[in-house]
Amino acid sequence: MARPYVVLSVAVSLDGYIDDTIPERLYLSNDRDFDGVDALRADCDAILIGAETVRRDDPRLWLRSEQRRAARVAAGKPANLVKVTVTRSGDLDPAAKMFHQFIEAGKPLVYTTIEGREKLGDQLDAVAAVTAITDTDFWGTLLDDLGHRGIERLIVEGGTQIHTAFLSAGLADELRYAVAPLLIGQADAPRFVQPADFPGGSRRRLEFVDATVLDDVVVLRYLPKSTRSIPTGQSVTR
Ligand SMILES: NC(=O)c1ccc[n+]([C@@H]2O[C@H](COP(=O)([O-])OP(=O)(O)OC[C@H]3O[C@@H](n4cnc5c(N)ncnc54)[C@H](OP(=O)(O)O)[C@@H]3O)[C@@H](O)[C@H]2O)c1
């Protein structure tokens, strides 16, 4: 089975951060952008986030729109997506919302290392399907496994480590990058990506698809795998 098409989705502040250091969850998006992400989720089969985002934000990873959920069911799909997370430490709370709410697509999937599997023991087995990945190509193996499970489109929603891993390994087909009008300004806050060796190096231009203005949020789309580079973009939709 083919690997899924991978869409990375992120909301960033004007100064490149994806969160601040205040414990309460920060929402960078506005209503129209949340709806855009909801529409993108509805077109996917699975949604993946890193364990740190599970611990910090405890998201439900659901489709907010009842209409979109109904349309999926009418098309023979589960109302919500297959939920996926990754951990090395095994530090995942079995009570996390992603394991209990909106799980019409079946038990959420947890991918881990051999060590992570040992640390986890059986504590997640009642709420998740845990897979230990033995080889060095963690992300490639994970995508192969998702492909075998029939996942054709995967949305990856962060955080920093996960976006960095997909982009540096050349595994992201599409990037949806929403810019929100905030200046976080905190050195310890997480950024979109960490320093890494990205394919093509620091001078490579990603192929631009389009830009959409959603009130005070601007959504940019790129094709990170494409070898075509376009120096200036003209396509702006309001
Ligand atoms: N603005 C946005 O669009 C957006 C979206 C999502 C998240 N965020 C923010 O991003 C921040 C979290 O980012 P983050 O970089 O700290 O964490 P993260 O990317 O959410 O998760 C990182 C964790 O994933 C696991 N992991 C990473 N690589 C792995 C591998 N190869 N094998 C197995 N497990 C692996 C590890 O879990 P263990 O530690 O358990 O080993 C690692 O600590 C939060 O502040 C969150 O709010 C923002």
The ligand as an SDF file (V2000), in Angstrom:
LIG
                    3D

 48 52  0  0  0  0  0  0  0  0999 V2000
    0.2660   26.6010   16.6530 N   0  0  0  0  0  0  0  0  0  0  0  0
    0.1040   25.3610   16.2380 C   0  0  0  0  0  0  0  0  0  0  0  0
   -0.3610   25.1360   15.0890 O   0  0  0  0  0  0  0  0  0  0  0  0
    0.4690   24.2200   17.1300 C   0  0  0  0  0  0  0  0  0  0  0  0
    0.0350   22.9260   16.8090 C   0  0  0  0  0  0  0  0  0  0  0  0
    0.4480   21.8640   17.6150 C   0  0  0  0  0  0  0  0  0  0  0  0
    1.2440   22.1040   18.7190 C   0  0  0  0  0  0  0  0  0  0  0  0
    1.6230   23.3570   19.0270 N   0  0  0  0  0  0  0  0  0  0  0  0
    2.4830   23.5940   20.1860 C   0  0  0  0  0  0  0  0  0  0  0  0
    3.6950   22.8870   20.0160 O   0  0  0  0  0  0  0  0  0  0  0  0
    4.2610   22.6840   21.3040 C   0  0  0  0  0  0  0  0  0  0  0  0
    4.8110   21.2900   21.4080 C   0  0  0  0  0  0  0  0  0  0  0  0
    5.8500   21.1130   20.4650 O   0  0  0  0  0  0  0  0  0  0  0  0
    7.0680   20.1580   20.8530 P   0  0  0  0  0  0  0  0  0  0  0  0
    8.0640   20.2040   19.7630 O   0  0  0  0  0  0  0  0  0  0  0  0
    7.5090   20.4740   22.2430 O   0  0  0  0  0  0  0  0  0  0  0  0
    6.3890   18.7400   20.9520 O   0  0  0  0  0  0  0  0  0  0  0  0
    5.6160   17.8350   19.8860 P   0  0  0  0  0  0  0  0  0  0  0  0
    6.2470   17.9960   18.5320 O   0  0  0  0  0  0  0  0  0  0  0  0
    4.1550   18.0280   20.0230 O   0  0  0  0  0  0  0  0  0  0  0  0
    5.9200   16.3850   20.4530 O   0  0  0  0  0  0  0  0  0  0  0  0
    7.2540   15.9570   20.5800 C   0  0  0  0  0  0  0  0  0  0  0  0
    7.2370   14.5900   21.1880 C   0  0  0  0  0  0  0  0  0  0  0  0
    6.8980   13.6130   20.2010 O   0  0  0  0  0  0  0  0  0  0  0  0
    7.5980   12.4070   20.4950 C   0  0  0  0  0  0  0  0  0  0  0  0
    8.5170   12.1080   19.3930 N   0  0  0  0  0  0  0  0  0  0  0  0
    9.1770   12.9770   18.5800 C   0  0  0  0  0  0  0  0  0  0  0  0
    9.9470   12.3160   17.7000 N   0  0  0  0  0  0  0  0  0  0  0  0
    9.7650   10.9890   17.9480 C   0  0  0  0  0  0  0  0  0  0  0  0
   10.2810    9.8030   17.3640 C   0  0  0  0  0  0  0  0  0  0  0  0
   11.1580    9.8240   16.3400 N   0  0  0  0  0  0  0  0  0  0  0  0
    9.8960    8.6330   17.8920 N   0  0  0  0  0  0  0  0  0  0  0  0
    9.0060    8.5630   18.9190 C   0  0  0  0  0  0  0  0  0  0  0  0
    8.4640    9.6690   19.5010 N   0  0  0  0  0  0  0  0  0  0  0  0
    8.8550   10.8580   19.0160 C   0  0  0  0  0  0  0  0  0  0  0  0
    8.3730   12.6370   21.7760 C   0  0  0  0  0  0  0  0  0  0  0  0
    7.4770   12.3000   22.8260 O   0  0  0  0  0  0  0  0  0  0  0  0
    7.9840   11.8970   24.3100 P   0  0  0  0  0  0  0  0  0  0  0  0
    8.4490   13.1700   24.9360 O   0  0  0  0  0  0  0  0  0  0  0  0
    6.7620   11.3380   24.9600 O   0  0  0  0  0  0  0  0  0  0  0  0
    9.0800   10.9100   24.1320 O   0  0  0  0  0  0  0  0  0  0  0  0
    8.5910   14.1460   21.7180 C   0  0  0  0  0  0  0  0  0  0  0  0
    8.8840   14.7400   22.9540 O   0  0  0  0  0  0  0  0  0  0  0  0
    3.1740   22.9520   22.3180 C   0  0  0  0  0  0  0  0  0  0  0  0
    3.4330   24.1760   22.9560 O   0  0  0  0  0  0  0  0  0  0  0  0
    1.9140   23.0500   21.4780 C   0  0  0  0  0  0  0  0  0  0  0  0
    0.9590   23.9170   22.0070 O   0  0  0  0  0  0  0  0  0  0  0  0
    1.2370   24.4190   18.2690 C   0  0  0  0  0  0  0  0  0  0  0  0
  1  2  1  0
  2  3  2  0
  2  4  1  0
  4  5  1  0
  4 48  2  0
  5  6  2  0
  6  7  1  0
  7  8  2  0
  8  9  1  0
  8 48  1  0
  9 10  1  0
  9 46  1  0
 10 11  1  0
 11 12  1  0
 11 44  1  0
 12 13  1  0
 13 14  1  0
 14 15  2  0
 14 16  1  0
 14 17  1  0
 17 18  1  0
 18 19  2  0
 18 20  1  0
 18 21  1  0
 21 22  1  0
 22 23  1  0
 23 24  1  0
 23 42  1  0
 24 25  1  0
 25 26  1  0
 25 36  1  0
 26 27  1  0
 26 35  1  0
 27 28  2  0
 28 29  1  0
 29 30  1  0
 29 35  2  0
 30 31  1  0
 30 32  2  0
 32 33  1  0
 33 34  2  0
 34 35  1  0
 36 37  1  0
 36 42  1  0
 37 38  1  0
 38 39  2  0
 38 40  1  0
 38 41  1  0
 42 43  1  0
 44 45  1  0
 44 46  1  0
 46 47  1  0
M  CHG  2   8   1  16  -1
M  END
$$$$
